[in-house]
Each structure stands twice: as C-alpha cells, then as structure tokens.
Amino acid sequence: MVKIEGTLDEIRELIGDVKRTTRSVKSTTKKVAKAAKGTTRKLSAWQRYIKNKSNHIKFKRGDKKGRLDLKRMSAAFKRSRKK
C-alpha cells in the first residue's frame, strides 16, 4: 500500500491527473487497435480454397477421423489450378 499525505485539494489534483492519463492511454490503445484491425491483406489462393467449406476433405477412419486431410486437399487444389 502507498501512503498519501497532503491536503484534500492536493490529493484530488494528483488522482485527477492519474485518471486523465489512464483515459488518454485507453483511447490511444483503442485507436491503434482499430487502425491495425482495419488493414487487412488479400488472402492467398490456398487460404481462400481452405476457407471454402465445400473443399474440405476429412479423414473417415483411424486416429485422425474428422480432421482435415491436408495432403489430399493439397493435391485437389493443385489439380484444380492446373490448366
């Protein structure tokens, strides 16, 4: 614990400064987060392929049952890109 001594006006002045500082820090972090969130890059062709639920190929049995079979998905992706 920190012991603060002084008149009531002095203490209010100290605490008021702290509140203003925390508000400005919070607002600045919100602005930075919003700016960082706003800049998105274009997804690669593979990422767009993976994102599409109809392209999902899953293991049907064994330990990996239900997981995505990325090896077969990769082969299908490469075949679809071939012209």
MARBA-3410 file (N, C-alpha, C, O; in Angstrom, 1 decimal):
83
0.8,-1.2,0.0,0.0,0.0,0.0,0.9,1.2,0.0,2.0,1.3,0.6 ~ 0.4,2.3,-0.6,1.1,3.5,-0.7,0.4,4.5,0.2,-0.8,4.7,0.1 ~ 1.1,5.2,1.0,0.5,6.2,1.9,0.6,7.6,1.3,1.7,8.0,0.9 ~ -0.5,8.3,1.1,-0.5,9.6,0.5,-0.9,10.6,1.6,-1.9,10.5,2.3 ~ 0.0,11.6,1.7,-0.3,12.7,2.7,-0.4,14.0,2.0,0.3,14.2,1.0
-1.3,14.8,2.5,-1.5,16.2,1.9,-2.9,16.6,2.1,-3.7,15.9,2.7 ~ -3.1,17.9,1.6,-4.5,18.4,1.8,-5.4,17.7,0.8,-4.9,17.0,-0.2 ~ -6.7,17.8,1.0,-7.7,17.2,0.1,-7.6,17.7,-1.3,-7.7,16.9,-2.3 ~ -7.3,19.0,-1.5,-7.2,19.6,-2.8,-5.9,19.0,-3.5,-6.0,18.7,-4.7 ~ -4.8,18.8,-2.8,-3.6,18.3,-3.4,-3.8,16.8,-3.8,-3.4,16.4,-4.9
-4.5,16.0,-3.0,-4.8,14.6,-3.3,-5.7,14.5,-4.5,-5.5,13.7,-5.4 ~ -6.7,15.4,-4.6,-7.7,15.4,-5.7,-6.9,15.7,-7.0,-7.2,15.2,-8.1 ~ -6.0,16.7,-6.9,-5.2,17.1,-8.1,-4.3,15.9,-8.6,-4.3,15.7,-9.8 ~ -3.7,15.2,-7.7,-2.9,14.0,-8.0,-3.7,12.9,-8.7,-3.4,12.4,-9.7 ~ -4.8,12.6,-8.0,-5.7,11.5,-8.5,-6.3,11.9,-9.9,-6.5,11.0,-10.7
-6.7,13.1,-10.0,-7.3,13.6,-11.3,-6.3,13.4,-12.4,-6.8,13.0,-13.5 ~ -5.1,13.7,-12.2,-4.1,13.6,-13.3,-3.9,12.1,-13.7,-3.8,11.8,-14.8 ~ -4.0,11.2,-12.7,-3.9,9.8,-13.0,-5.1,9.3,-13.8,-4.9,8.6,-14.8 ~ -6.3,9.8,-13.5,-7.4,9.4,-14.2,-7.4,9.9,-15.7,-7.7,9.2,-16.6 ~ -6.9,11.2,-15.9,-6.8,11.7,-17.2,-5.8,10.9,-18.0,-6.0,10.7,-19.2
-4.7,10.5,-17.4,-3.6,9.8,-18.1,-4.1,8.4,-18.5,-3.9,8.0,-19.6 ~ -4.9,7.7,-17.6,-5.4,6.4,-18.0,-6.4,6.5,-19.1,-6.4,5.7,-20.0 ~ -7.2,7.6,-19.1,-8.2,7.8,-20.2,-7.5,8.0,-21.5,-7.9,7.4,-22.5 ~ -6.4,8.8,-21.5,-5.7,9.0,-22.7,-5.0,7.8,-23.2,-5.0,7.5,-24.5 ~ -4.5,7.0,-22.3,-3.8,5.7,-22.7,-4.8,4.8,-23.3,-4.6,4.2,-24.3
-6.0,4.7,-22.7,-7.1,3.8,-23.2,-7.5,4.2,-24.6,-7.7,3.4,-25.5 ~ -7.7,5.5,-24.7,-8.2,6.0,-26.0,-7.2,5.8,-27.1,-7.5,5.4,-28.3 ~ -5.9,6.0,-26.8,-4.8,5.7,-27.7,-4.7,4.3,-28.1,-4.6,4.0,-29.3 ~ -4.8,3.4,-27.2,-4.8,1.9,-27.5,-6.0,1.5,-28.4,-5.8,0.7,-29.3 ~ -7.1,2.1,-28.1,-8.3,1.8,-28.9,-8.1,2.2,-30.4,-8.4,1.5,-31.3
-7.5,3.4,-30.5,-7.3,4.0,-31.9,-6.2,3.1,-32.6,-6.4,2.8,-33.8 ~ -5.2,2.7,-31.9,-4.2,1.8,-32.6,-4.7,0.5,-32.9,-4.5,0.0,-34.0 ~ -5.5,-0.1,-32.0,-6.1,-1.4,-32.3,-7.1,-1.3,-33.5,-7.1,-2.2,-34.4 ~ -7.8,-0.2,-33.6,-8.8,0.0,-34.7,-8.0,0.1,-36.0,-8.4,-0.4,-37.1 ~ -6.9,0.9,-36.0,-6.1,1.1,-37.2,-5.4,-0.2,-37.6,-5.4,-0.5,-38.8
-5.0,-1.0,-36.7,-4.3,-2.3,-37.0,-5.4,-3.3,-37.6,-5.1,-4.0,-38.5 ~ -6.6,-3.2,-37.0,-7.6,-4.1,-37.4,-8.1,-3.8,-38.8,-8.5,-4.6,-39.6 ~ -8.1,-2.5,-39.2,-8.6,-2.0,-40.4,-7.8,-2.4,-41.6,-8.3,-2.5,-42.8 ~ -6.5,-2.7,-41.4,-5.6,-3.0,-42.5,-5.6,-4.5,-42.7,-4.9,-5.2,-41.9 ~ -6.2,-5.0,-43.7,-6.2,-6.5,-44.0,-5.6,-6.7,-45.3,-5.7,-5.9,-46.3
-4.9,-7.8,-45.5,-4.3,-8.1,-46.7,-5.1,-9.2,-47.5,-6.0,-9.8,-46.9 ~ -4.9,-9.3,-48.7,-5.7,-10.2,-49.6,-5.2,-11.6,-49.2,-4.0,-11.9,-49.1 ~ -6.2,-12.6,-49.1,-5.8,-14.0,-48.8,-5.2,-14.6,-50.0,-5.6,-14.3,-51.2 ~ -4.3,-15.6,-49.8,-3.7,-16.3,-51.0,-4.8,-17.2,-51.5,-5.8,-17.5,-50.9 ~ -4.5,-17.8,-52.7,-5.4,-18.7,-53.3,-5.7,-19.9,-52.5,-6.8,-20.4,-52.3
-4.6,-20.5,-51.8,-4.7,-21.6,-51.0,-5.6,-21.3,-49.7,-6.4,-22.1,-49.3 ~ -5.4,-20.1,-49.2,-6.2,-19.7,-48.0,-7.7,-19.6,-48.3,-8.5,-20.0,-47.6 ~ -7.9,-19.1,-49.5,-9.3,-19.0,-50.0,-9.9,-20.4,-50.3,-11.1,-20.6,-50.0 ~ -9.1,-21.3,-50.8,-9.5,-22.6,-51.0,-9.9,-23.3,-49.7,-10.9,-24.0,-49.6 ~ -9.0,-23.2,-48.7,-9.2,-23.8,-47.4,-10.5,-23.2,-46.7,-11.2,-24.0,-46.1
-10.7,-21.9,-46.9,-11.8,-21.3,-46.3,-13.2,-21.8,-46.7,-14.1,-21.8,-46.0 ~ -13.2,-22.3,-48.0,-14.4,-22.8,-48.6,-14.8,-24.2,-48.0,-14.0,-25.1,-48.2 ~ -15.9,-24.3,-47.3,-16.3,-25.5,-46.6,-16.5,-26.7,-47.5,-16.2,-27.8,-47.2 ~ -16.9,-26.4,-48.8,-17.1,-27.5,-49.7,-15.9,-28.2,-50.2,-15.9,-29.3,-50.7 ~ -14.7,-27.5,-50.0,-13.4,-28.1,-50.4,-12.8,-29.0,-49.3,-11.8,-29.6,-49.6
-13.4,-29.0,-48.1,-12.8,-29.8,-47.0,-12.9,-31.3,-47.3,-14.0,-31.8,-47.6 ~ -11.8,-31.9,-47.2,-11.7,-33.4,-47.3,-11.2,-33.9,-45.9,-10.2,-33.4,-45.4 ~ -12.0,-34.8,-45.3,-11.7,-35.2,-44.0,-11.3,-36.7,-43.9,-11.8,-37.5,-44.7 ~ -10.5,-37.0,-42.9,-10.2,-38.4,-42.7,-11.5,-39.1,-42.2,-12.3,-38.6,-41.4 ~ -11.8,-40.3,-42.7,-13.0,-41.0,-42.4,-12.9,-42.1,-41.3,-13.9,-42.4,-40.7
-11.7,-42.5,-41.1,-11.5,-43.5,-40.0,-10.1,-43.4,-39.4,-9.2,-42.6,-40.0 ~ -9.8,-44.1,-38.4,-8.5,-44.1,-37.7,-8.4,-43.0,-36.7,-9.4,-42.4,-36.3 ~ -7.1,-42.8,-36.3,-6.9,-41.8,-35.2,-7.2,-40.4,-35.6,-7.6,-39.5,-34.8 ~ -7.1,-40.1,-36.9,-7.3,-38.7,-37.4,-8.7,-38.5,-37.9,-9.0,-37.4,-38.5 ~ -9.6,-39.4,-37.6,-11.0,-39.3,-38.1,-11.6,-37.9,-37.7,-11.6,-37.5,-36.6
-12.2,-37.3,-38.7,-12.8,-36.0,-38.5,-11.9,-34.8,-38.8,-12.4,-33.7,-39.0 ~ -10.6,-35.0,-38.8,-9.7,-33.9,-39.1,-9.5,-33.7,-40.6,-9.8,-34.6,-41.4 ~ -9.0,-32.5,-41.0,-8.8,-32.2,-42.4,-7.7,-33.0,-42.9,-6.6,-33.1,-42.3 ~ -7.8,-33.6,-44.1,-6.8,-34.3,-44.8,-6.1,-33.3,-45.7,-6.4,-33.2,-46.9 ~ -5.1,-32.6,-45.2,-4.4,-31.6,-45.9,-3.7,-32.1,-47.1,-3.5,-31.4,-48.1
-3.2,-33.3,-47.1,-2.4,-33.9,-48.2,-3.3,-34.1,-49.4,-3.0,-33.7,-50.5 ~ -4.5,-34.6,-49.2,-5.4,-34.8,-50.3,-6.0,-33.5,-50.7,-6.3,-33.3,-51.9 ~ -6.2,-32.6,-49.8,-6.7,-31.3,-50.2,-5.7,-30.5,-51.0,-6.1,-29.8,-52.0 ~ -4.5,-30.7,-50.7,-3.4,-30.0,-51.5,-3.4,-30.6,-52.9,-3.3,-29.8,-53.8 ~ -3.5,-31.9,-53.0,-3.5,-32.5,-54.3,-4.7,-32.0,-55.1,-4.5,-31.7,-56.3
-5.9,-31.9,-54.5,-7.1,-31.5,-55.2,-6.9,-30.0,-55.6,-7.3,-29.6,-56.7 ~ -6.3,-29.2,-54.8,-6.1,-27.8,-55.1,-5.2,-27.6,-56.3,-5.4,-26.9,-57.2 ~ -4.1,-28.4,-56.3,-3.1,-28.3,-57.4,-3.8,-28.8,-58.7,-3.5,-28.2,-59.7 ~ -4.6,-29.8,-58.6,-5.3,-30.3,-59.8,-6.3,-29.2,-60.3,-6.4,-29.0,-61.5 ~ -6.9,-28.6,-59.4,-7.9,-27.5,-59.8,-7.2,-26.3,-60.5,-7.8,-25.6,-61.3
-6.0,-26.1,-60.0,-5.3,-24.9,-60.6,-4.6,-25.2,-61.9,-4.3,-24.3,-62.7 ~ -4.4,-26.5,-62.2,-3.8,-26.9,-63.5,-4.7,-26.6,-64.7,-5.9,-26.9,-64.6 ~ -4.2,-26.0,-65.7,-5.0,-25.7,-66.9,-4.4,-26.2,-68.2,-4.9,-26.0,-69.3
END
